[in-house]
Amino acid sequence: MNETPETEDLPPNLKLLRTLVTLLMVTMIGGFLVIVALFVIRMPGGDDALPLPDSLVLPEGAQPMAFTRGRDWVAVVTGDDRILIYDATTGDLRQTIVIAR
């Protein structure tokens, strides 16, 4: 009454397919781990953040439309086609650039 089924060997093409699928799985897991590691390594820390002034005083009637910052300056693009460049640490106005139409 010992009826254990006999193991059947897989055909050669199915063995190859199983090996390829396993290899693909291992490669995809490895690639995912590499991407996660790169994200962790490349994420900027909070210590080297660029400075921003506490507040900026815009000229009378200027409506801010865009903002950007550089290493030691910040720029505000206004609705009346001007670019106002401020010092990043003190907030003092450095330069005004008028955009020609």
NORQUI-V958707 format. One line per field, one symbol per residue. psi: psi as a letter, one per 20 degrees, with the letter a starting at -180 (. if undefined). A space follows every 10 residues. Layout:
psi->???
This chain:
psi->jnmpqqppqq qhhhgggggg ggggggghgg gghgggghgg gipqrihkqq qqqhqpoqrp ipophqprqa gkqqqpprik lqoppqphhh jqpgqppppq .
